[in-house]
Amino acid sequence: MTTQKYLSQKKTVCQTFSLSPALKDWVGRYVRVNNKKAPDEEQFKSVSAFISFLLVKEMSQKAK
């Protein structure tokens, strides 16, 4: 498995996927609310950061 350190050193690429408008609004609202509750948490800095956090978390769990 690729280590987390190696993944963070790689260059980023653009990835596009579609969400329903309702889900997009819900995720945006969730990130805003949690950013106010925990402003130091990196995963709540933006929707993109939150989606990246979820993907890394899920992929890491599946590899175990």
Secondary structure, 3 states (H helix, E strand, C coil): CCCHHHHHHCCCCCCCCCCCHHHHHHHHHHHHHHHHHCCCCHHHCCHHHHHHHHHHHHHHHHHC
